[in-house]
Amino acid sequence: MWLHSINPSVKLLTILMTIIVLALFLDPVLYFVFWIGLMIITFFLSAISWKTWALLTAPFLFMAIGYVWTAMLFPNEELLKGEHMLFEWGWLILTEESLMRSAGLGMRVIVFSALSLLFVLTTKPVLFMLSLMQQLKLPTRLAYGIMAGYQFLPLIKDEFQIMQRAQQIRGVGRPQTLKERVSHWKSFVIPLLASAIRKAERTAVAMESRGFTGEPRSHWYREIPLQKRDAVFVAMIGVLFIVSFTVSSILQ
Amino acid sequence: MAEPRNAPVIQFKEVTYRHAEELAPVLSDLSFSIYDGDTVLLAGPSGAGKSTVTMLMNGILPSNGSGVLEGKIEWFGTSSAKWKDGEISKKIGVMFQDPESQFCMTTVEEEIAFGLENLHLPKKEMKERILLSLLQTGLEGFEKRTIQRLSGGQKQRVALACLLAMQTEILLLDEPFANIDPLSRIELITTLAHLKENLGLTLIIIDHDLNGWTDWINRVILLDSKGKITLDFPLEKALNHRLSQFEALTVSLPLHIELQKGNSRIYLQEDKWIKQLTDSERIRLVNMLNSGHRKNKITAALMELRNISFSTENQQILKKITFTLFKGETVAFCGHNGAGKSTLALLLAGLYSPSGGEILLKGSPIRTYTPKEIRRKIGYVFQNPEHQFVEHTVEDDLSFGLRIQKLPANQIQQRTLAMLKAIRLDGFQNRHPLSLSQGQKRRLSVASMTIDDLDILLLDEPTYGQDAGSMKNLTEMLLERKKQGKTTLLVTHDMELIHSICDRTLLLSNGTVQFEGAVEALWELGEDTLNRHGLTLPPSEKLRQSMGVNNHVASLN
């Protein structure tokens, strides 16, 4: 799909820039329009499943609601002076401005999470590292180290499960309380760490024995190209920002 | 052998190497040469410094270690100090022991390309070399496959393809078969033999097992446990004059060579040896190999599986398996990787619950037992012993099960000490289990299970990565259990282990039982059928069959 084939470095830089620019505003309308546009781009131009996306957004949504709520319940008394009162009920005071502020904070969390997910869910880690090396000149020593480590993650997960089973067999009871659970997990840390270090050492030796010295490469087997569509992507996000900005200024 | 020698490619001259904080050197006063086109076996017990030699030979050490090197190493006649960083690894490639941790990329082609990029080759040439190397290793069509999902044998093929693509002239094989099944081992050795012949490679093999190599190795170098060379001979001469040294250094020999022990002349080739045997010798050997130690006493059923099925979210792993385990027998589960052997063992141990069917333990459904009761009856030894250590010292780990049962302290101590002695770990009480050697770890993991007097013991691939010494020790421990009338279940690819201790086997394929019956009946299925299931005939059975056939032919003549 289209979004998946955008150059990862371009995607990363665009999204970082967008986040920096958006952080200069605290405008819920601008955020909302931008978010709608982002949703359209995400779901029409990628193969992300709704389910995964919703699951990953849920915690951010709670965070956003929490922001709005606390901003409404515990407003800054100093700021409230001279603002337009919406309603007042006992100690609960809500002004127009404080509503906008808290809604802005909440929307900011949601927009930023949508931007991050757009990157994370459409970018393969290996292609990302290759692109970082090819476009942004990340040192190969660092990038290949990260890639090798990435191969270990599933192994460590498997090993953790095996250890859980093995301990069960030895008659170590299932942990009941939180305290027991913590000490149970702690007993896994040393053997897991030991095996991870050993694996890392072996892999480092294996990589070096195949002539890897950390010098820059002169040819890539898998080139991560810069294409026209990368420019289109940047333009798309830029246009979306301008539209959101305009809509917000017209409405206010 | 008086054949003219080619130019030396690797030369060690009085090399001594010691690790930074240790007084005793790992290697002392090593002098040897590897010549172009050689096939050399470097063997020795664990701890002899074989891995250190490997890393010195291809320049990983001393530059990446904190150790001190004395003496001189030369590559292609030039002192190692004069070679540029990373330059020698383009000429000498290494295949490592652990198939899990020698890759840094996700797919096969990316992994091979990693080495080619280090050589700064243009993209077009990389493509050609990748295709060729996959063809040479029998991995056509594997370009896009994810390495982590391949079997151990396939991973080692990928490792080989990586080296072939780089066109290294010298291959160093650092026990590359220690963690793969015997059929893959034989297939890989055959592939290597062909490649050596066609490409004129120089091979240096580091192993503690001579099986499969004897036909095409021309020289042996033996290292002792102090890191000294005790022998550097052509293979035939070494076997004929110094056979006892192989044994002393726990190097496994092929069966037909072991049987020639004490003879004045030792034949390398099995068929040549068989041909010169007299009829009476042959009959004596066949009878010896045919030792009928298995008795089929009918005993009570200990566990019964009725129509057991097991599936995960997207796959059915076991399909309607019915099987009865009788008291006192030793049974092996065998079959391909992914046939469902380990899953079946985990079900029997009560660690998984079946998705269909019923498991009975001593007549009552296993659901009616509490986990604690099951643990007192069934033990499970995992493939990697490190996973199941729970305490920080050997003694505490060994006595853990007894302490859970709240036995009196003096009794616990008595039994623990007796067991320590039995597994020859007395004096190691206060060591951390992870600091033991591979063989010691295995013995400890089995002992901490058997000390509980469990009725049923399950072992998952207990012989992986074990040298001849610890293998023998393990077999003895299991035979001792058998003598006591205890039940043992093995998941294994080790055919000789099945042959020497098992009564019955269960052959699984795609989650169904393909064969169930006495071990002898399994061998009768023939080599081809066994190969299709990733199995081989055990060496002694193979030898017996080939002698039997010869016998037959001889009597016809």
Interface residues (C-beta under 8 A of the other chain):
Chain A: V126 Y144 M147 A148 Q151 F152 P154 L155 E159 I162 M163 R165 A166 Q167 Q168 I169 R170 G171 V172 S187 I190 P191 A194 S195 R198 K199 A200 R202 T203 V205 A206 M207 E208 S209 R210 G211 F212 T213 R217 S218 H219 W220 Y221 R222 E223
Chain B: M55 N58 I60 N64 D85 G86 S89 K90 G93 V94 F96 D98 E100 S101 Q102 F103 C104 M105 T106 E109 E110 A113 F114 G115 L116 E117 N118 L119 H120 L121 P122 K123 M126 K127 I147 Q148 C162 L163 M166 L346 A349 L351 P371 K372 R375 G379 Y380 F382 N384 E386 H387 Q388 F389 V390 F400 G401 I404 L434 S448
